[in-house]
């Protein structure tokens, strides 16, 4: 269910999937079959149906036993909206009567349908004329019936699972933040390691440059000296050859 409500079935016998009676259409606003439930009023511990039966003196003794009805996790639920817009594809238009809901067709797309109290009040003189209270109908046997003790154990287990999932998600988030932090610490070192060879190379080049210049200067000086020596030798030979 999309809303946090506790669904109650009132009756002596525990509802079961094996004994579920398939939903069938009638000529009236309510179908036959299915499983009918109403929300629990936590302030008095009674369901809406039990309270209505006591108020209207409609065999209240039959409905003292309560069963908590929990939809299966894969159950698809339709909640009738204020103008019944989402139910229009499932209406039967009969010229002799007011439109009716095609519950058999609805059961092909949904497992559960809920009629909130305000919707019931708005249409209880028309399409929902046989409805009196906030009602949730199981169109298919996708539910589990539990007594009070079983339901409390179920809710405790569910709360523990939710808390465990929350802690696992929080731990994953913490580990992700820690890895991001460690990466941020390593980033400057990586940049330094990348820059260091360049700096070393520049330093080596700067050191080698004067040596290259000196080598070039020495070589040029040798050439000059050799040239001068040859010139002097030529002149000397020329003088003494006379």
C-alpha positions in Angstrom: 0.0 0.0 0.0 1.2 3.5 -0.8 -0.2 4.8 2.5 0.8 3.7 6.0 -2.4 2.2 7.2 -3.1 -1.1 8.9 -5.7 -3.2 7.1 -8.1 -5.3 9.2 -10.4 -8.1 8.3 -13.1 -8.8 11.0 -14.3 -12.4 11.3 -13.8 -15.6 13.2 -11.9 -17.5 10.5 -8.4 -16.6 9.4 -8.5 -15.6 5.7 -6.3 -17.6 3.5 -5.2 -17.7 -0.1 -6.5 -21.3 -0.5 -10.0 -20.2 0.5 -10.0 -17.0 -1.5 -13.2 -16.5 -3.5 -12.5 -14.9 -6.9 -14.0 -11.5 -7.6 -17.1 -11.5 -9.8 -19.3 -8.6 -11.0 -22.9 -8.1 -10.0 -25.6 -5.7 -11.1 -24.9 -3.6 -8.0 -22.1 -1.4 -6.9 -20.4 -4.1 -4.9 -19.0 -7.3 -6.4 -19.1 -10.8 -5.0 -15.9 -12.5 -3.7 -12.6 -10.9 -2.9 -11.4 -10.0 0.6 -12.9 -6.9 2.2 -10.8 -4.9 4.8 -11.0 -1.5 6.5 -8.3 0.6 8.2 -7.5 0.2 11.9 -8.3 3.2 14.2 -5.3 3.2 16.5 -6.9 5.5 19.0 -9.6 2.9 19.9 -8.0 -0.3 18.5 -11.0 -1.0 16.3 -11.4 -1.2 12.5 -13.7 1.2 10.6 -16.0 -1.7 9.9 -16.2 -2.9 13.5 -17.0 0.7 14.6 -19.7 1.0 12.0 -21.3 -2.3 12.9 -21.4 -1.2 16.6 -22.7 2.2 15.7 -25.5 0.8 13.4 -26.1 -2.3 15.6 -25.3 -4.5 12.6 -24.5 -7.8 14.3 -21.4 -6.4 16.1 -20.8 -9.7 17.9 -19.8 -11.3 14.6 -16.9 -8.9 14.0 -14.9 -8.9 17.3 -12.0 -10.9 16.0 -9.4 -9.0 14.0 -6.9 -10.2 11.5 -4.1 -8.0 10.1 -4.0 -8.3 6.3 -0.6 -7.6 4.8 -0.4 -7.2 1.0 2.3 -9.2 -0.8 5.3 -7.1 -1.8 4.4 -7.5 -5.5 0.7 -6.6 -5.1 -0.4 -3.7 -7.3 -2.7 -1.3 -5.6 -5.1 1.3 -7.1 -6.4 4.1 -4.8 -9.5 5.7 -6.2 -8.9 9.4 -6.7 -11.2 12.2 -5.8 -13.0 12.3 -9.2 -12.6 8.6 -9.9 -10.5 9.5 -13.0 -8.3 6.4 -12.6 -11.4 4.2 -12.5 -13.0 5.4 -15.8 -11.4 2.7 -17.9 -13.1 0.1 -15.7 -16.6 1.5 -15.7 -19.7 -0.4 -17.0 -22.2 2.1 -18.4 -25.7 0.7 -18.1 -28.6 2.8 -19.4 -31.0 1.3 -16.8 -28.7 1.9 -13.8 -25.9 4.2 -12.8 -22.4 3.3 -14.0 -20.8 0.3 -12.2 -17.2 -0.7 -11.7 -16.0 -3.7 -13.7 -14.1 -5.5 -10.9 -13.3 -8.5 -13.0 -11.5 -6.2 -15.6 -9.9 -4.3 -12.8 -8.5 -7.5 -11.3 -6.6 -8.1 -14.5 -4.5 -5.0 -13.8 -4.6 -4.6 -10.1 -4.6 -6.8 -7.0 -6.0 -4.3 -4.5 -8.3 -1.3 -4.8 -8.9 1.2 -2.1 -11.8 3.6 -1.7 -10.8 6.3 0.9 -13.4 7.7 3.2 -13.8 11.1 1.4 -14.4 9.3 -2.0 -17.0 7.1 -0.3 -18.8 10.1 1.1 -18.7 11.9 -2.3 -20.1 9.0 -4.3 -22.2 7.0 -1.8 -25.4 8.3 -3.6 -24.2 7.1 -6.9 -21.5 4.7 -8.2 -20.5 3.7 -4.6 -24.1 3.7 -3.2 -23.6 0.5 -1.1 -20.3 1.7 0.5 -20.3 3.2 4.0 -16.7 3.3 5.2 -13.1 3.5 4.0 -12.8 0.2 2.2 -9.9 -1.8 0.7 -10.7 -4.8 -1.4 -8.3 -7.5 -2.4 -9.2 -8.6 -5.9 -6.6 -11.4 -6.0 -5.2 -13.6 -3.2 -2.0 -11.5 -2.8 -2.1 -11.1 1.0 -1.2 -12.7 4.3 -3.5 -12.8 7.4 -1.8 -12.4 10.8 -3.1 -12.3 14.4 -1.8 -9.5 16.7 1.3 -11.4 17.9 2.3 -12.4 14.4 1.7 -8.9 13.1 3.9 -7.3 15.8 6.7 -9.8 15.1 6.3 -9.0 11.4 6.5 -5.2 12.0 9.5 -5.7 14.3 11.3 -7.7 11.7 10.4 -5.2 9.0 11.7 -2.3 11.1 15.0 -4.2 11.7 15.4 -4.8 8.0 14.8 -1.2 7.2 17.3 -0.1 9.9 19.9 -2.6 8.5 19.4 -1.3 5.0 19.8 2.3 6.3 23.0 1.4 8.1 24.4 -0.5 5.0 23.6 2.5 2.8 25.2 4.9 5.4 28.4 2.7 5.5 28.6 2.6 1.7 28.3 6.4 1.7 31.0 6.8 4.4 33.4 4.4 2.5 32.8 6.4 -0.7 33.6 9.7 1.1 36.7 8.1 2.6 38.0 6.9 -0.8 37.3 10.3 -2.2 39.2 11.9 0.6 42.2 9.6 0.1 42.2 10.3 -3.6 42.3 14.0 -2.8 45.3 13.5 -0.6 47.2 11.4 -3.3 46.5 13.9 -6.1 49.2 16.5 -5.1 51.8 13.7 -4.8 50.9 12.5 -8.2 51.2 16.0 -9.6 54.6 16.4 -7.9 55.8 13.1 -9.3 54.8 14.1 -12.8 56.4 17.5 -12.5 59.7 16.3 -10.9 61.1 14.6 -14.1 60.4 17.8 -16.0 62.2 19.9 -13.4 65.1 17.5 -13.4 65.3 17.5 -17.1 65.2 21.3 -17.1 67.9 21.4 -14.5 70.1 18.9 -16.4 69.6 20.9 -19.6 70.6 24.1 -17.7 73.7 22.3 -16.4 74.6 20.9 -19.8 74.1 24.2 -21.6 77.2 26.0 -20.3 79.3 22.8 -20.9 78.1 22.7 -24.5 78.9 26.4 -24.8 82.3 25.9 -23.3 83.0 22.9 -25.6 82.0 25.0 -28.6 84.1 27.9 -27.4 87.2 25.6 -26.8 86.8 24.1 -30.3 86.6 27.5 -31.9 89.6 28.7 -29.9 91.6 25.6 -31.1 90.7 26.3 -34.7 91.7 30.0 -34.3 95.0 29.0 -32.7 95.7 26.5 -35.4 95.0 29.0 -38.1 97.2 31.6 -36.5 100.0 29.0 -36.2 99.7 28.1 -39.8 99.8 31.7 -40.9 102.9 32.4 -38.8 104.5 29.3 -40.2 103.8 30.3 -43.7 105.2 33.8 -43.1 108.3 32.4 -41.5 108.9 30.1 -44.4 108.4 32.9 -46.8 111.0 35.1 -45.0 113.7 32.5 -44.9 113.1 31.2 -48.4 114.6 34.4 -49.9 
